[in-house]
Amino acid sequence: MEFACSHVVCNWRPDGAGVSLIKHQFDNTAAVKQQEGPVPPPLPPRRLRKPRPTSLPLPPLSSFQPPPAPLSLPPPVPPRLDKEGGGRLEANVNVVSIDVGKLVDVCAASGLKSYQSPLSCGKCSAALSCLSTLQSNVWVCEFCGCENGVNDGGKRVCVGPGAGVHSDEIYLPNQSDDDYQNLEDTLVVFCVDISGSMIVTTEVPSSSGAPTHRSRLEGIQDALQRALSSLLQQSPRRRVALVTFNDEVVIYGDGTSTPLTLRDWALVDYDHIWQQSAAYSIPHCIAETYDPLVQRVKDLREHGATCLGSAALASVAMASRYPGSKVILCTDGRANIGLGEMEQIPSLSSSPLTPYFYRQLAQRAVESGVIISVMTFEGTDCRLADIGRLADTTGGRINTVSIGTVATEIRSASMDNILATGVTATLLAPEGVYFPFDDEYNHKLLREIGNVTKGLEITIQFAVKPEFTEVFLQKDTLPFQLQLNFKTRDQEKVTRVITERRPVTTGSRIWAGSLNMAVLGVHCAQLCASLTMEGRVQEAQRQLKAHQDLHNQISKQRPIQKEESIYGNWIDTMTTICDNITTESQQALSDQAANVMYQMKRASSANSSSSKNTKEIQKKTRVKKKALVEGM
């Protein structure tokens, strides 16, 4: 199953459920207080009522005539407990996990392929599937109740393989609207910081044993030469370009043409940078340009300021000519001149958190099918919370590197391939279901994903509106449908529709030991990291507390598995970060804390194909608490 729910639970919690409060028909407390002297105990209920003593005052008259007292009072009903010992859960465990990286791999898909368009509901756009029910050529949509006419082609869908259990259809176009694109006809742009701060040195091990110091720029030069060598061996037909920036942007391209330099006023002219960079020709592949590119890298020298934003814009403009291309941005400091300058801009303020320039550039990169990866050096302040949005939005990597690890990280980023571009995910549930933190008024959720690389997993939380609780409790299962629309690397448009029915619990409590902690742990990490980066720190803290209690509750019911302990570490790390963030005092996320948050947003389950990424995130979250957050 390609997308799965941890549980489908209708959280039915009426007031006083399971507890019966029983009161006496009469209350003689007021009468007793008027008597002088010792107060006798109240009389027990009797089968035959005797005359009241004349020494006691008569009770006040009332027009209300209560029914006769019962012969005997039943004992109070004890509080209801689950048969399996589970308690009430505060965390919402209604979560859908979607392995997008696997689902967009059409070649490996097991779904039923079709060259026709899906038949959609006229009201909610749900697709007809083999789980749908037809009566006299009429399909009553299981998600919104709308009646739709169905032709003979639609009838064949409803009797397809797996009817009534699981539905997976892949719709391919008869003819693509775009020209076929060679998978090698993409571009890798190395955008490198050569500002004055790149001269800072670090002691590194040497073969002789004597202390050796290397500058950041020397580390980058070595890393780029290794990356170029790997590309030459593994993708000799791929194009590679070099862009550098300090107080000016220099576009070297493939190293064979005259460099293009942007300086002064050009660094703040968005349209001028885009037009000049997009028009810069890169005619040769790495097999033809390896030697001149290596020489350009060796000749680099550090000096000047940091016009990071202008250089990132130029690099994206160059890559936009070839959908599926990537930009690898390496820097050791925040932008202090040109577009995207943020020297005086607080990183974590009310809203918006990220400067408009970086949000706009990230969105334009997504529309162009460009993936951006960001590499920053340890111990620097690059305002990663801001520039990291470029990678987070486009599906790239975000890493804080050292002299010793920069070569490995750059080489890995240069080998990442985009599996699909322009990806959108639509999740449909029955009317009465809504999506907290996304859309609280609709049972249909649209999520813009953009570029997808291997291992991408997203989670979505849903809940039931109170007025629909009774309706859903009468059902055994509820239908869910996922619609993925995307372009493959060769520009082929694809629609994939997966429909499943999930069971509904009939009580307000479930046994915590039956939950899928892989799904819930990943969801907690992704949700709380997103809320924190949006400035909704208090809401993130509430969610973390609820999931922490859930994790503790499960540990009391059964032993925590080794892979499940990862999720507990994630929660503890994010709790440390959130507890130290105070938006009122204008505190900013350090690069280290921002790096952890971005890694959490890309978290994936330990039992998925991307377990390596999960281990990397776990390793990166082992940081000292005092270094996670720094004041402005």
N, C-alpha and C positions, 0 to 999 in steps of 0.2 A: 504494500500500500504506500503510495507516494506522499499522501498527506494524511495526518492522523490527529485525532483528538485525544487529549489525556483522559478526558471524561466528559460526558454531557450531563449536566446536573441542573435541574430546575430547583433553584434555592428557595424552597417554599418554607417560609418561617413566619407563620401567623403568631400573633402575640399570645403567650400563655400556652403554646402548643405542648401537649403532653402533661399538663398540670391542671388539676380540677380544684378550684377554690370553692369550698362549701361553707355557707353561712347559715346560722340559726334563723328560723322564721321570726322569732321574737327576740328583742333585746331589752332586758330589764335593768340595765346598768343605771339609767337615769333614776329610776324609782328607788333603787337600793341606796343611792347617795343621799336621798332625803331622809332616811331613817337615822334616828339618834341611837347611840350605843353600838354594840357589836353587830357586824353585818353577817347574817347567815349565808352559807354558800347557796348558789342558785340551785333550784330544784331540778332533778334530772327529768327527762321526758317520760311520761307515763301513758299507759294505755287509756286510763280513764282520768280525766282532769278533775281534781277535787276543788271545792270552793276555796278562794283565796282567804287567808287570815284577815280578820277585820282590823288588825293592828297595822297592816301595811296599806299605804295609800293606793288608790286605784290608778291603773295606768291611764294616760291621756286617751281620750276618745279619738278615734280615727274613722274616716269614712271608708278606708281601705279594709276589706275583709280578706285576710290571707287564707289560703287553702288549708285544709286540715293537716296537722303535723304528721309526718310519716311515722310508721310504727317503730322504725329504727333507722339511725343515720349510717350511711356507708362510710367506711374509712377513706381518708384522702387518697387520691391516686398518686403513686410515687412518680417522681420525674422520669421521663422516658429515656432509656439508654439504648444505644445501638447494640444489636445482638453480638456484633463482632468487637465491641469495645471502643469504637471510634467516637471522637468528640466533634463538636460543631467546628467547621473550618471558617476562618475569617478570610483567608485568601481565596480569590476566585480561581477555581480550577478548570473553568471552561476555556480551553485553549486549543487552537488549531496550529499545528506546525507544518510548514510547507518547505520542502527541500527544492528550492527554485533551481539551483545549479544542476540538479539531476533531471528535473522536469523539462527543461529547455533543450536537453540533449535528445533531439528527435531521432537520431540514428539508433540510439540504444533503447528507445521507447518501445513498450509492449502494447501500447494502445492501438485501437482500431483506426487505421488511416483512411481518410476519405477525401475526395477532391471536390466535394460540394460544400456549401456554406451551412453552418448549423441553423436549425429552425429555432427562432427565438420567440419568447413570450412578448406580446405586444405591450405589456405594462411594465414588467421588471427586467426584461431582456434575459431571463433565464433560458438556458438551452434545453431542448427536448433531449431526453436520454432514455436508455433502456430501463431506468427506474420509473419513468413516467407512466401514467395510466391513460389509455384512450377509450372513449365510449362514443361510438357512432361518429368516427372521424373528428371528434372534439377532444382536445387536450385541456384539462383543467389544471393550470399551473400549480404545482405543489408548493410553490413559494409565495404566491400572492393571490391565488384563487381565480385568476383571469381565465376566461374560456377562449381557446384558440383553435381555429380550424387546422386540420392536418391532412396533407395529401398522401399519396401512396408511398412517396419517398420517406415521409416521416414515420409511417407505419413500420418500415424496415428497421429504423433506429430503435423502436421500442421492443423489438424481438431480437436484438443483437445478443452477442455473447455476454454471459453474466447478468442477464435480465433480472432485475429485482434485488441484486446483491451489490454490484460495483460496476460503474460505468466509466470508461476512459476512451474518449474519441479525440483524434488528431485531424484537424481540418487543414489541408494543404491547398494552395491556389492552383488552378489549371495553368496559369501563366503569371509570372512575377511582373510587377509594375516597374521594377528597377533592373538595371543591367546586372548580369552576373559579375561577382567580384572575386578575383583570385584571392585565396586565403593568405598568400604571401604578400599581396599588394597593400600592406599596411605600414605604418610608420611608428618608430620608437624615437621619442625626443628626450634627450637628456638635458634637463634645465638645471644648471649648476651655479651655485653661489660662489663668487670669487672676491667677495668684499674683504676689507682689511682684517676682520675678525677671524678669517680662515687661516691666519698665520699662527694661531694658538697651537701649541704643541702638547703632546701627551707621551708619556713614557710607555714604550712597547717592548715586548720580549724580543730578544735577538739570539741568533744561533751561537754567538761567541760568549754570551752570558753577560756582557757589559751593557750598562744602561744605554738605551737608544730612544731618541725622541723624534716623533714625526708630527708634522703639522696636519691640521684637518684637510687642507687642500691636497697635501701629498697622499693622504688616505683616500680622498676622492679620486685623484688621478690614477692611483693603483686600481681602485674599484672599477673605474670606467674602462680601463684597458682590459681587465678580466672580463667584464660584461661584453665588450666588443668582440673579444676572442670567442666567447661562448656563442654569441649570435652568428659569428662567421661560420662556426662549425655546425650549429643546429639549424639555422635559418639563413643560409647564404643569399637568398633572394629577397630578403627583407630590407627595407630602407631604414636608415638610421641618421638622425640629425643631432647637432649639438647647439645649445643656446647657453650663453653665460650672462651673468648680471652682477653689477656692483653699482656704480653711479650712472651706468648706461647699460643698455641691452645690446648684446652682439649676437647676431644669428649667423652661425657658421654653416648651417645646413649640413650637407653630406661631406663637407670639407674640401670640395673641389672647386667651389665658386668663390667669388669675392664676397667677404662677409658684409652683412647689412647691420649698420649701427644706428640705434635709436637713443637720443639723448635730449636733455633740456626739455623744451616744451612738448616734444614728441612722447615723453614718458607719461603725460597726463591726458593724451588724446586717444580715447578708447577706439574710435572708428579708424583713425590713422594707423594705430598699431595693428588692428585686425586686418585691414586691407593690405598693408605692406607685408605682413607675415604670411598671410594666406597666398599671396602672389609669388612668394619666394620659391623658386623651382628646386626640386630635389629629384633629379632624374635618375640617379644611380643607386644600386643596391650595395649592401655591405661588402659583398664579394669584390666590388670594384673600388670601394672607397675606404677599405679598412686602414691602409697605410696612411693616407692623408688625415683621417680622423684621429688616429693614434698620435700623430705628430701635433695636431691641434691641441690635444689633451695635454701632451707633455709641455707645451709652450705656455700654459696658463700661469698667470701670476696674480697674487692677491693684492687688492688695494681698493679704496673707495667705500662708498655707502652701500645700501641694500635696496634696490628697486625691484623687490620680489614680485609684487602684483603685476607690474608691466611685463616682466619676463614670463610669468605664468600665462598671461593673456596671449602673448606672441606665440608661445609653444602650443597652446590649444588651437589657435588659428591655423598654424601649420598642420597639425594633426587632423583638423576637421575635414580636410580634403579626402581623407581615407577612413571611412567608418570602421571601427574596430581597432583604431590606433591607440597608443598610450603615451602619456607624458610622465616622466620620473623627475620629480622636483627635489633637489638636495639643497639644504640651507642650514645655517647655524645662527640665524638671527631674524628678528622681526623686520618687516618692511618699514623703512623710515623715510623713503622718498618715492615719488611717482604714484601711480594708481594703487589703491589698496593700502596706502600708508596708514599705520595704526599705532604710531608711537604714543599718541595722546588719547586713544580710544580705549575705554575700559572693556575688558573681555567678558566679564560676567555682570551685566547690569540688568535693568528691568527687561526691556525688549526693544528691538531685536538684539539677540546675543552676538550674531555674526555680522560684521559690516556688510552693507548692501553689495559692494563690489564682489566679494567672494561668493555670496549666494547667487548673484547673477551669472558669474563666470562658471560656477559649478553646473547651473541649469543649462547654460549654453553648451557646455561640454557633453552633458547627457544627450541633448538634442542632436549633437553631431556624432554621437557614438564614440566618444573619447573617454578613456579611463585615465585618471590622474592618481599617481602614488606620491606620497610625501615622506621624505626622510629628513629627520632633524637630529642634531647631535646631543648627547647626554650633557647635562649641566648647563644648557643654554636656555634662553627665554625667547622662543620663536613665536609665541602666541599661538601654540598648536591648536588651542580650542577654536581658533578662527580659521587658520589656513588648512587645518585638518578637515574642514567641511568640504574642501575640494575633493579629497579622496573618499570621504564618507558618502557623499552624494553620488559620485560617479562609479563607485564599486572598487576603488583602488585600495592599496595598502597604506597603513599609517604606522611608521616605526620610528622609535628613538634609537639611534645607532651610536656605536663607538668606533674608534679607529680600527679596532679588530674585527668588527662585525659589518661594517658598511659595505664591504665587497660582496659578502654573501647576500645581504638584503637587496642590493641593487641588481645583482644577477638574477635573483628570484623574481623581483618585480618585472624585469625586462622579459622574462619568460612567461609571465601570466598572459593567458589568452582570453579574450572576451568570447563567451559562448553564445551570447545573444545581446541585441541592443533594442532599445525602445520597449522594454518589458513592462507590461501592466498586468496586475493581478486583481481580479474581481471575485469576491467571496459573497455568495448568496446564502441566506438562511431563511426559514419560514417567517412570515410576518408576525411580529411580536418579539423577535430577537433583535438586539441592538449590539453595538460594538463600543464599549467604554474606551475612552482615550482616542477614538477615531471618529465615529459618527453615532451619537446617542439617539438619533431620531429615525434611522433607516435600517432596514434589514439587509441592505445591499451595500457593500464596502468596496471602494475602488482604491487601490494602492499603486502609486507610481513607483516603479522599481528602477527603471533605466537600464544600465549595463549590468550584466550578470557574468560572474566568473565562477569557477568550480568551487563548490562548498558553501555557496550562499544559502542560508536558511532564514526564513522569517517566521514570526509567530504572531497570531492575532487572537485577542481575547474577546469573548462574547458573553452576553447575559440575557436574561428574560425579563420583559416588562411585567410588573406585578399583575396587571389586569389580564395577562395571558397565561398566568401560572396554572389555573384550573384546567384550561384547554389542553395545555401540553401534558399535564399529569394524566390525562386520559389516553395518551399515545404511548406506544412502546418505543418508537424511534422517531427521529427528526431528520429531514433531508438537508444536506449541505452540498453546495456546488462551487467548484473553483474554475474560473476561466482565466487562462493565460494567453495573452496576445503578445507576440514578439517577432523580431527579425533574426534569422540565423546569420552566421558569419558571412554566408554568401548571398545575403540580402533577400532571402526567401521569407515571405510573411507566413506565419503559422498561428493557428488558434488551437489550444488544447483545452478540453473540457473534461473535468473529473467530477463525478457525482457519487456520493455515498450517503448511506443512512447510518446514523449513530444512535446508540441506546440512550434512553432517558431513565434516570433514577426516580424512584417514587417517594423518597423521603428527603428530609432536610439535612440529613447527615450521611456521610459515607465513610467507609473504612479507609484511612489515609494510606495504609499499606498497599492498596490497589492502584494508587496513582502512578502515572508515568512521570517520574522525577526528571528524566532527561528533557521532556517537553517543558515541564514547569520551570526547571532550573534555567533553561535557555531563555524562556519567556521573561522570567524575572530579571535576568541580566539585561536583555534588550530593552525592556520597558523602562526600567529604572534608570538606565544610562541615557535613554532618549529624554526622559523627563528632566533629568539633571542638566543635560546640555541645553534644554529649552528654558531653563531657569525655574522649573516647577520642583524645587528641591523638597518642599514639605510633602508634596504628594509622593515623590520618590521615597522619602523616609517612611511614609505610611505603608507603601507597598513592600518595602524591604522588611519592615517589622512583621507584617502578615506572613510573608514567605519564610522568615526566620522562625516564627512560631510553628509554621507547618513543618519545616525541616526538623525542628526539635520534637514535634509530636510524632513524626514518623520514626525518629530514632528510638523512641520509647516502645514502639510497637514491633520493630524489626531491626536487625543490624543494618547500618548504612553501608552500601556497597562502595568499593573503592572509587568507581567513576562518579558516584553520587556525591562523594565528599568534595569534588571539584566545585559543585554548585554552592555548597556551604562556604567554601573559601571566597567565591565570587561575592556572595551576599555580605560577608564580613568586610571585604575590601571596599565595596561600594558604600557600606554603612559608614566606614571610617571617613571616606571622602565627603559624603553628604552631611555628616555631623559637623564638619569643619567649614562648611560653606555658609556664609551669612551674606545674603544679597544686600541687606541694608548697609553693611559696612564696605560694600564694593570690593569684596575679596574676589580674586581671580583664580581660576583653575591653573595650577602649574602645568607645565608641559608634561610632566610625569603623570599627573592625575588625569589630564585630558587624554593622554595616550591610553591609559587604562579604560577610560569611559568609551573611547572609540573602539577599542578591542571588544568591549562588552557588547556594543551595538552589533558587532559582527559575530557574536558567539554562536556556536553550533553544538548540537548534542554529541556526547562522547561516543555514541554508538553509530554515528553517521559516517559517511565516507570522508568527512573532513575532521576526523578525530585528532589529526596532527595539529590543526589550527586550534583546537580546544586545549591541547597540551601547551601550545605556545602562549595562549592567553593566561593559563594557570601560572606559567613561569613568570610572566610579566606582572602578575598581580602580587607577587611576593616582594613587596617593597616596604620600606620603613614608613610607618604612619606619619612621622614628622615631616617627611618629604612630599607627601601627597598634595598638600595645599599650601600655598604661600599667599601672603597679603599683598595688596597693591602698594 
